[in-house]
C-alpha cells in the first residue's frame, strides 16, 4: 500500500489529492491537483487489478481508513457535494455505471441507482447534478441526487424524446448550474439551472436559429461566466455572462469579421486579469489578457 508522500506509477493515471496524496484512478477520475475534502479530510482512490478502494486520511503518515471497497469493478469518478457527502460512479462497462454516495465512514456507502451513459457530475451545495441517459426513453438529460435512491431523479427533459439534450460543460457559479444543451430548437446554447425543473431555462440564444453557437470551455471566475461561442459574421470569440440574458455578451471581435480568434478558451484568472489564447489574424496565436475588476468585489485575490 502506498504511504504518505509515495508516488507509484502503474498503467493508470497519477493524481494528487489535497496537494499531498497520490493515488490512481481510471480515465474519468480525479484531475491532477484536484482537491477533495470529506469531513475536512483528504480522500484518495486506489485501483488495483480486481478491486477499487476509497480511502480517507487526516494527512498524517500511516493514517489511512478504508471507506469503501469495490470488487470486480472500478471507481470511475468522484464528486463532493457538501462537507459530508461524496458521490462515486462505479463500473467498468462502457455504457452503465452505478451511482453511490458515502458519508466517509467505513461501510457508509449507499448504492443509489444504475446510470446509462453517465456523463459529467458536479456538486451544487449538497445536491449532485449530472447528465445521464434515463430509463424512460428521455435520452441524455440533466439529473439530480440528494443522496437517496428516491431523490435521484430527472431534473428536466429539455429535448423531449429519445435524442436527449446532451448537457455538458457543467459549471457551478454562485449557487446556479450553467451548462450547454440542445433543446432541438436553438441548437447548442448556454443554459442555467437551480437543480429544479422550474429553475431550468435557456440562458441566451447566442446564435439565433437551430444551429446554435456551440459554447465551449465554460469557466466561472468570481461571479462571471467565461466561454467561447461561434456566431454568424464573427466566428468563434470569447464571451462572458453574469447569469442573465442581458449580461451575456461577446467580449470583443478579436479577429474581425467571420474569422475565429479562439479555439479552446482556457480562461485563467491571475491577479486583476483573465488570460486566454487568441489569434487576431495578424500576430498569430498569443496570450491575451482581459482586465477583470468586478464591481463591488475588488479585493486582492492573493489573500
Secondary structure, DSSP 8 states (H G I E B T S, - for coil): ---TT-----SSEEEEETTTEEEEE-TTS--TT---EETTEEEEEEE-SSEEEEEEE-SSTT--EEEEEEESS-EEEEEE-STT-EEEEE--SSSEEEEEEE-SSTT-EEEEEEEES---EEEETTEEEEEEE-TTS--EEEEEE-SSSTTEEEEE-SSTTTT----EEEEEETTEEEEEEE-SSS-EEEEEE-SSGGG-EES--SSTTTTB---EEEEEETTEEEEEEEETTTEEEEEEESSSTTT-EES--SS-TT--S-SS---EEETTEEEEEEE-SSS-EEEEEEE---TT----TT-
